């Protein structure tokens, strides 16, 4: 996808799974190339990447839970995860 906008719809790529690791007491992303430990902000965003909600809807949902949520920051997080082939766009 050339341009990611607030209307873009992210989802985890096939083979990628977000899980909660009880031992580490944090979320982990499991994928064929390895394991990534996202920070709490990225984990909150990734939980909402279901292939149905666009970035604007994800931002709205996060605003109900957290103060100061900005769509630009969500786009930045998702863009970086897209570069790492963790997130894809529908």
C-alpha positions as CSV (number, residue, x, y, z in Angstrom):
1,X,0.0,0.0,0.0
2,X,1.5,3.3,-1.1
3,X,-0.2,5.7,1.3
4,X,-1.6,4.8,4.7
5,X,-4.4,7.0,5.8
6,X,-6.9,7.1,8.7
7,X,-9.3,5.2,6.3
8,X,-6.8,2.3,5.9
9,X,-7.8,-1.0,7.5
10,X,-4.9,-2.9,9.2
11,X,-4.8,-6.5,10.3
12,X,-2.2,-8.9,11.5
13,X,-0.5,-10.8,8.7
14,X,-1.2,-14.5,8.3
15,X,1.0,-16.4,10.7
16,X,1.3,-13.5,13.2
17,X,-0.4,-13.8,16.6
18,X,-0.6,-11.4,19.5
19,X,-0.5,-13.3,22.8
20,X,-0.1,-12.5,26.4
21,X,3.0,-14.1,28.0
22,X,2.2,-14.9,31.6
23,X,5.9,-15.4,32.5
24,X,7.0,-12.0,31.2
25,X,3.7,-10.4,32.1
26,X,3.5,-8.6,28.7
27,X,2.2,-9.1,25.2
28,X,4.3,-10.8,22.6
29,X,3.9,-11.0,18.8
30,X,4.7,-14.4,17.5
31,X,5.5,-14.8,13.9
32,X,7.5,-17.2,11.7
33,X,10.7,-15.1,11.8
34,X,10.7,-14.7,15.6
35,X,9.2,-13.0,18.6
36,X,8.7,-9.3,19.2
37,X,7.7,-7.7,22.5
38,X,5.7,-4.6,21.7
39,X,5.4,-1.8,24.1
40,X,2.0,-1.3,25.8
41,X,0.9,1.3,23.3
42,X,1.7,-0.8,20.3
43,X,0.0,-3.8,22.0
44,X,-3.2,-1.7,22.5
45,X,-3.2,-0.8,18.8
46,X,-2.5,-4.3,17.6
47,X,-5.4,-5.7,19.7
48,X,-7.7,-3.6,17.5
49,X,-6.2,-4.6,14.1
50,X,-8.9,-7.0,13.1
51,X,-9.2,-6.3,9.4
52,X,-12.6,-4.5,10.0
53,X,-11.7,-1.3,11.8
54,X,-9.9,1.5,10.1
55,X,-7.3,3.7,11.7
56,X,-9.9,6.3,12.6
57,X,-12.0,3.7,14.4
58,X,-9.0,2.3,16.2
59,X,-8.1,5.8,17.4
60,X,-11.6,6.4,18.6
61,X,-11.7,3.2,20.5
62,X,-8.4,4.0,22.2
63,X,-9.6,7.5,23.1
64,X,-12.2,5.9,25.2
65,X,-9.5,4.3,27.3
66,X,-6.5,6.7,27.1
67,X,-6.1,10.5,27.0
68,X,-4.1,12.2,24.2
69,X,-4.5,9.5,21.5
70,X,-3.5,11.0,18.1
71,X,-4.2,9.3,14.8
72,X,-0.8,10.4,13.5
73,X,0.9,8.3,16.2
74,X,-1.2,5.3,15.4
75,X,-0.3,5.6,11.7
76,X,3.4,5.8,12.6
77,X,3.2,2.7,14.8
78,X,1.3,0.7,12.1
79,X,3.6,1.9,9.4
80,X,6.6,0.7,11.2
81,X,4.9,-2.7,11.9
82,X,4.0,-2.8,8.3
83,X,7.6,-2.3,7.3
84,X,8.5,-5.3,9.5
85,X,5.8,-7.4,7.8
86,X,3.7,-7.8,10.9
87,X,0.7,-5.8,9.8
88,X,-1.0,-5.7,6.3
89,X,-3.7,-3.5,4.9
90,X,-7.0,-4.6,3.5
